[in-house]
Amino acid sequence: MGIGSRRLLRCCAFGLAMLTRSAIAGPPYVSDDPQPTDTGHFEIYTFNNGTATRAGTAGESGIDFNYGAAPDLQLTAVLPAGFERPTGGGASLGASNIELAAKYRFLHQDAFGLDVSIFPRVFLPSGSNLIGDNRASVLLPVWIQKDWSGGWSAFGGGGCTVSEFRAMDFCQIGGVLTYQLLPKLQIGAELLHQTADSSGTPATTSVGVGWRYDLNDNYHLLGYVRHGIENANETDQISWYASVLFTF
């Protein structure tokens, strides 16, 4: 394989890793829940995440703003800085893809038996050939949730990311089961699958565990780790997410 081909494959792998992270909308999980931020309230995440593969490590740090603009409507903006460190190479830092999104819940558990939302998300070009994706893309997902007495809840769904660079298009589906273990501690497990893209990155399946600890009504600690069980060396040897959440 020539130098140009290796660079293209490495860039595609990093690009997919960044897009996989960007699909994260239900922190700390990749799969989202359909419940919007309460009307007139804010949820602000300061986060760090990353994915390690055979090609290297890529990730982001930033701020995820969420505002309850109206009943059943949440507006979201994510401002990330990205990093990439190829195996055997030096690290690169820079601005990553800004995300703009709107979540709308159109079905409710009390009437329908499930909460159901759409959450279209736009990724703006990063403006860099090294960090993030320098082309715009759109994620078009549907998310559902069911809660039970006793502290159990399940949510998930999926959608597809469509890019200006059609070779990077892919789809994801995932589900999460959570349990309120203690009054301030929730734990959960996730199963996630992502299709292959046409740039040579294979399909991937992974499992993850997450937790949320409520320090009080306004401050919360979130964590998550994930490991690939399909094509892990190329897509997801290990992933992580850590966040401090402010709610008010």
JOTA-V62480 format. One record per pair of residues at least 12 apart in sequence whose C-alpha atoms are under 6 Angstrom apart, sorted by the first residue. I is the first residue (numbers start at 1). J is the second residue. D is the distance in Angstrom with one decimal. If there is no record, write none. Layout:
I:J:D / I:J:D
This chain:
28:223:6.0 / 28:224:5.8 / 31:156:5.4 / 31:174:5.6 / 32:156:5.9 / 33:143:5.9 / 33:155:5.5 / 34:116:5.7 / 34:117:4.8 / 34:143:5.2 / 34:144:5.6 / 36:72:5.9 / 36:74:5.2 / 37:68:4.7 / 37:74:5.7 / 38:68:5.1 / 39:68:4.1 / 39:69:5.7 / 39:70:5.2 / 39:71:5.6 / 40:68:5.1 / 41:67:5.9 / 41:68:5.5 / 41:248:5.7 / 42:66:5.7 / 42:67:4.7 / 42:247:5.7 / 42:248:5.4 / 43:66:5.0 / 43:246:5.8 / 43:247:4.6 / 44:64:5.6 / 44:65:4.7 / 44:245:5.7 / 44:246:5.1 / 45:63:5.6 / 45:64:4.9 / 45:244:5.8 / 45:245:4.5 / 46:62:5.8 / 46:63:4.6 / 46:243:5.4 / 46:244:5.4 / 47:61:5.5 / 47:62:5.6 / 47:242:5.6 / 47:243:4.2 / 48:60:5.7 / 48:61:4.3 / 48:241:5.8 / 48:242:5.4 / 49:240:5.3 / 49:241:4.2 / 50:239:5.6 / 50:240:5.6 / 51:238:5.9 / 51:239:4.3 / 52:237:5.6 / 52:238:5.5 / 53:233:5.4 / 53:234:5.5 / 53:235:5.7 / 53:236:5.5 / 53:237:5.2 / 54:233:5.2 / 54:234:5.8 / 55:86:5.8 / 55:87:5.5 / 56:85:5.6 / 56:86:4.1 / 56:87:4.5 / 57:84:5.8 / 57:85:5.2 / 58:83:5.6 / 58:84:4.3 / 59:82:5.7 / 59:83:5.5 / 60:81:5.5 / 60:82:4.2 / 61:80:5.5 / 61:81:5.4 / 62:79:5.6 / 62:80:4.1 / 62:81:5.9 / 63:78:5.8 / 63:79:5.4 / 64:78:4.3 / 65:77:5.2 / 72:104:5.6 / 72:105:5.1 / 73:103:5.7 / 73:104:4.7 / 74:102:5.6 / 74:103:5.0 / 75:102:4.6 / 76:100:5.8 / 76:101:5.0 / 76:102:6.0 / 77:99:5.5 / 77:100:4.7 / 78:98:5.7 / 78:99:4.9 / 79:98:5.2 / 80:96:5.5 / 81:94:5.7 / 81:95:4.4 / 81:96:5.0 / 82:94:5.5 / 82:95:5.8 / 82:96:5.0 / 82:131:6.0 / 96:126:4.9 / 96:131:5.9 / 96:132:5.0 / 97:123:5.7 / 97:124:5.4 / 97:125:5.7 / 97:126:4.6 / 97:132:6.0 / 98:123:5.8 / 98:124:5.4 / 99:122:5.6 / 99:123:4.6 / 100:121:5.8 / 100:122:5.2 / 101:120:5.8 / 101:121:4.2 / 102:119:5.6 / 103:118:5.8 / 103:119:4.2 / 104:117:5.3 / 104:118:5.5 / 105:117:4.0 / 114:145:5.7 / 114:146:5.4 / 115:144:5.4 / 115:145:5.1 / 116:143:5.7 / 116:144:4.5 / 117:142:5.8 / 117:143:5.3 / 118:142:4.7 / 119:141:5.9 / 120:139:5.7 / 120:140:4.8 / 121:138:5.6 / 121:139:5.0 / 122:138:4.6 / 123:136:5.6 / 123:137:5.2 / 124:136:4.9 / 135:164:5.9 / 137:162:5.4 / 137:163:4.0 / 138:161:5.4 / 138:162:5.3 / 139:160:5.7 / 139:161:4.2 / 140:159:5.3 / 140:160:5.6 / 141:158:5.1 / 141:159:3.8 / 142:157:5.8 / 142:158:5.8 / 143:156:5.5 / 143:157:4.7 / 144:156:5.6 / 151:179:5.4 / 151:180:4.9 / 152:178:5.8 / 152:179:4.7 / 153:177:5.9 / 153:178:5.3 / 154:176:5.6 / 154:177:4.5 / 155:175:5.8 / 155:176:5.4 / 156:174:5.6 / 156:175:4.2 / 157:173:5.6 / 157:174:5.7 / 158:172:5.4 / 158:173:4.2 / 159:171:5.6 / 159:172:5.7 / 167:198:4.9 / 167:199:5.4 / 168:197:5.6 / 169:197:5.9 / 170:195:5.7 / 170:197:5.5 / 171:194:5.7 / 171:195:5.5 / 172:193:5.7 / 172:194:4.4 / 173:192:6.0 / 173:193:5.4 / 174:191:5.6 / 174:192:4.2 / 175:190:5.6 / 175:191:5.6 / 176:189:5.6 / 176:190:4.4 / 177:189:5.6 / 184:213:5.5 / 184:214:5.0 / 185:212:5.8 / 185:213:4.6 / 186:211:5.5 / 186:212:5.2 / 187:210:5.8 / 187:211:4.3 / 188:209:5.7 / 188:210:5.2 / 189:208:5.7 / 189:209:4.4 / 190:207:5.6 / 190:208:5.0 / 191:207:4.7 / 192:205:5.7 / 192:206:5.3 / 193:205:4.3 / 204:230:5.1 / 204:231:5.8 / 205:228:5.8 / 205:229:5.6 / 205:230:5.1 / 206:227:5.4 / 206:228:4.0 / 206:229:5.2 / 207:226:5.6 / 207:227:5.7 / 208:225:5.5 / 208:226:3.9 / 209:224:5.7 / 209:225:5.7 / 210:223:5.6 / 210:224:4.1 / 211:223:5.5 / 218:246:5.4 / 218:247:4.7 / 219:245:5.8 / 219:246:5.0 / 220:244:5.8 / 220:245:5.0 / 221:244:4.9 / 222:242:5.7 / 222:243:5.1 / 223:241:5.6 / 223:242:4.5 / 224:240:5.5 / 224:241:5.0 / 225:239:5.6 / 225:240:4.4 / 226:238:5.7 / 226:239:5.0
